[in-house]
Amino acid sequence: MRTFFAFVKKETFHILRDTRTLIILLGMPVVQVILFGFAITNELNDARIALVDQSEDPVTHELTDRLLASGFFRLDKKLSSAAEVEDAFRKGGIKLAVLFPPDFQRKFFRQENAQLQLVADATDPNTATTLIGYATAIVRGYEREQLGEQALPMSVRTEVKMLYNEELKSVFMFVPGVMTVILMLVSAMMTSIAITREKELGTMEVLLVSPLKPFLIVVGKVVPYIALALVNTGMILLLATYVFHMPIRGSFWLLLAECLLFVLTSLALGILISTRTSSQQVALLISLMGLMLPTILLSGFIFPVESMPKPLQVLSNIIPARWFIIIVKDIMLKGVGLAFVWKETLVLVGMTLFLLGASVRNFNIRLS
């Protein structure tokens, strides 16, 4: 038994000496609990809305104040006409538009069924229906206060319009998200073991004596996987279009170019992981556990980023998947062009260059 306990002691010291693996094994559960605890919520807060108030009377002002005071909505912009609504949705940022027609107060008090229109961005059908429900409940609450307990006819008729996904198909939300998760994980995992495999097999010396510069070695590790990732992209787009009937209302070539850019970002992230780890096991663990949960939880794929605590909202900005999901939904469902997604595109370009630069720097340090 003394020999056995000595063996256990040796294994314990071996684990404690591997600081990086120990941090991953102990720190990852803490991170996961925090992410699940704060990011997973069915409530929506501070959803940005646009307002078109052609009546500008005390009733519309009161209803607007109640919407904003509820905590569910935050006024993003005031529009002058209904013609500007769809353009506001295309530019992104707003989830709901509230439209008050002229003479709203007069029709309300004369019980002429004053009409209130709610227009929602249904690219995320769950969020759209929830926001419509919140707004309708606030309007009905105001109406009950004004009418009291009397059995009077309905004074406000709420007209609901769902943009980009009139049938509220959930597949329109899940296909872009699933495509993002697959491209991120597959691309990052493929390249995360690229350099660590060389280290484990003992072939790193071949790279050391080669005339290639570190930048060319890193790029050379990435290039073969680009073709594989593009095959995955093509298969996903074919399945989305012909199996799930997902429309591509914008430019197909722009969508393909954006997919290529996101693949490059993911591959660069995988290479960075590869340069910072010494074994394939650790690299796979980081790329799988460290990327999957943030990609799913903090990208806005399932849970709206606006409803998360401020620290997680800030953290989500460094998640490449967040920006790619916006691009895919805008091109496929809203039919926008580069003029509407250039900011998100620049973010991905910047991330790709930063990750490649960090990979080369780390690779230089390890080879010196």
N, C-alpha and C positions, 0 to 999 in steps of 0.2 A: 504493500500500500504506500510505503514511503516513496517508492519509485513512481507510482501513479501520481501522487500529489506533487512531486517534483516536476513531472511532465505537465500537469495542469498549470503549475506556477510558471513554467517556461512559456506555455501558450498564452497565458494572461499577459506576461511581459511583452510577448510578440505583438499582441493586439494593441497594447498601450503605446508601443513604440511607433505604430503606424498612425500618426496623428491625423492625417487627412481622412482616412477611412473611419477613424473613431469619431471625428467631428460629423461626418456624414451620417453615421449610424445613430448618433445621439441627437444631433441637431435637426435632422430631417423630420422626425416625428413632431418636434416642437413647432417647426415651420408649418407642417401640414395641419396641425390642430388650429394654429392661429389663422391660416388661410381659410380652412373650412368654417371656423367659427365666425369670422367677420365677413367673408366674401359671399357665402351661401345665404341668401335671403330672398324671400318672395316679395318683400316690400320694395316700393319704389319711392325715392326721395329726390327732390331737386331736379325733376325732369324738366328740361328746358322747353318752353312753349313760345309760340308766336301769337300775337293778338291782332285781330282786325276788328276795330270798333267803329262802325259807321253811324252809330247812334249817339255815342258820347253823352249819355244821360245818367242820372243817379243810379238807376237799376243796373246798368251795365258796369258802372264803376264799382258798385257793391259786389256784384258777382265776381268781377275780376279780383277785387281785394280778398274775397273769400277763397278763391282758387289759390292765390299766392300765399295766403296766411295758413293754408292747410299743411304746408311743408312738403306736399307731393310735387308742387310745380314751382318753377322759377322762370320769370319773364326774361326771355332772351332778346326779343325784338318786337317792335310794334310796326305793323304793315299798314299801308294806306288802302289796299284793295285786295280782293280775293285772288286777283290775277298774279299776285306776288307770292302766293302761298307755296305753290309747287316748286318755284325756284328756291325758296328758303329751305325746303326739304332736300332738294338736290345738293345744295351747298353743305348740308349736314348741320348737326348741332341741335336741331329741334326735333322733338318727338311728337308734338301735338300742336295743332293750330286751333284757336277758338275764334269763331267769326260771329259778330253781332250785326244783324242787318239794320237799316235805318228804321226809326220809329219803334224801337224795341220796347221802350217803357210804355208808350201809349197802347200798344197791342197787348202788353202783359196785363195792365190794369183793366183793360176793357175785355179781357178774356177772349181775345181773338187768336189764340194760339200763336204767341210770339215764337218765332223760329230761331233756334240757336244751332249753329253747325259746328261739329267737332270733326276735325280731319286728323288722322293719325298715320304715322309711318309704320306700315304693317310688314316691313321687312323682318321685324321681330314681332310676330303675332301675339306672343304672350304679353310683352310689354304694351303693345297697342291696346289690347282688350282691357288690361288692367288700368291703364291711364283713362280710357274711355269710361270705365266703371267708376273711377274716382271722381272725374269731372261731372258725370251724370248724377252721382249721389250728392255732390255739393249743390248742384242746381236744384235738385228735388228738395233738399233740406231748406234752401232759401224759399222755395215755392211754398212749402208747408207752413213756414213761419208767416208768410204774407197772407195765405188763405185761411189759416187757423184750422179749426175742426169742421168747417162747413163743407158740405158735399158739392163743391163747385167743379165745373169742367177744368180740365188741364189747361194751364195758362202758357206753358212753355213746351214747345214741340222740339225735341232734340233730334237733329239729323246727323247721322254718323257716316263718315266716308273713310274707307281704308285705302290708302295709296300703295301701289306697287304689289299688293298681295290681297286682292279683293276677297278671295275665298279663304283667307287666313290659313293657308297651308303651312304646317309646321316644318315641312321639308325645306321650305325657302330659308328658314333660319338654320337648320341643322347641316345642310349640305355645305355652305361656305365654312361653317365652323369645323366640320369633320375634315374637309379638305385641308384646312389650315393645320389642324392637329397632326394629320398624317404626314404632310409635307415637312412640318417642323421636326417631328420625332424621327422619321425615317432618314431625312437628310442629315440631321445632327448626329444620330446614332451611327450612320455609315461612316462619317468622317471622324467621329470622336475616337475611334480605335485605329485610325490610319497611322499616326505616328507612334502611339503606344505599342502597336503590333511590331513595329520596327525595333523598338527598345526590347521587347520581350523575346523576340527571335534573335536578337544580337546582330541584326543587319544595319544598325545605325552607323557603324563604322564605314559602311559603303557610302552612305550619304555624306559622312564627314570628309572623305577623301575625294568626293566627286567635285567637278568644277562648277557645279550649280550653286548659285547664291541662295541663301535661306528663303528669300521671297519667291524665287522660282520653284523651290522645293515645295513650299506651302501651296502655291498655285497648282503645281503638278499633282499634288494630293487631292485637290478639289475637282479638277477638270473631269476625270473619269466618272465621278459621281453625278456630275451635272446631267449627263445623258440619261442615267438611270432615274434621276429625279424628274426629268422632263417626261419620261415614259409614264411614270406614276401620275404626273399632272394630266397627261392626255387621257389616261384611263379614267381618272376621276371625273374629268369634264365630260367624257362620253357617257359615263354612268349617270351623271347629274342631268344631262340633257335628254337622253333617250330612255332612261329607266325611271327617273324621278320627275321628268318633264320640267326641269329647272330652266327658265328662260335665260338667254344671253341677249339683253336688250341693247347693250353697248357694243363697242368694238371688240371682236374676238381677238384680234392681234394685240390690242392694248391689254386685254386680260391675260393673254399668254405671256406678254412681256413682263407684266406685274408678277405673274407666277414665277417666272425665271428669276426676277429680282429677289423675291422672297426665298426661293430655293438657294440662291447665292448667300443670302443673309444666314439661313439655317446652316449651310455648309461651313461658312466662316465661323459660326458659333461652335460647331462640332470640332473644327480644327483647333480653336482656342482651348476647348476642353482637352483635346488630345495633347497639346503642348504643356498643359498644366498637370497632367496625371502621368503616373509611371506604370500603370497596368491597365489592361483592357477591361478587367472587372470593375475597377473604380470608374473608368471612363463611361462604361455603359450605365453604371448606377447613377452617375451624375446626369447624363443625358436623358435617361428615362425618368427617374424620380424627380430630378431637379428641374426638368423642363415641362413634363407632362402636366403637372398640377397647376403651375403658374399659367401655362398656355390655356388650359381649360377654364380656370377660375378667374383670372385677371384680364383676360382678353376681351370680355364682353360677349363671348360666345354663348353662354347660357345665362349668366347673371349680369345685369346692367352695371357698368362701372360707376355710374352716377349715384347708385345706392350704397356704395361701399364707403367705409371711413376714409377720410382725407389721406392718411398715409398710404393706404392701399391704392387710392386713385393716382397718387404721385408715382408709386411703384409700378403701376400698370403702364406708365409711359415708356418704360424700358423693355417692355414685352413686345417683340416684333409682331407677334400674332395679332395684337390689338389693332395695329395699323393696317395689316393685310386684310383682316376681316372687313374693315370699313371699305377698303378698296374693292374687294370682291363683291360685296353687297351693292355698292354704288354702281359698279359697271354692269353686273348681271341683272339687277332688279330695277335700278333707277335709270339705267341707260346713259350715264354721264360719260364725259370724256376726260382727258388728262387735265383740262382746265379746272375741274372740280376736285381732283384727287392728287394734285401736284404736291401739296403739303405732306400728305402721307407718304407719297413716293420719295420725296426728299428725305424724310425721316428714315426710311428703309435704306436708301443709298448711304446716308451718313452712318447708320449702324453697320452696314456691310464693310465700309472702308475702315471704321474704327476696329471692328473685330479682326479684319485681316491684318491691320497694323499691329494690334496687340498680339496676334498669333506670331507674326514675324519677329517681334521684339522678344517674346518668350522663347521662341525657337533659337534665336541668336544667343540668348543667355545660356540656354541648356547646352549649346554646342561649343561655347567658348571655354 
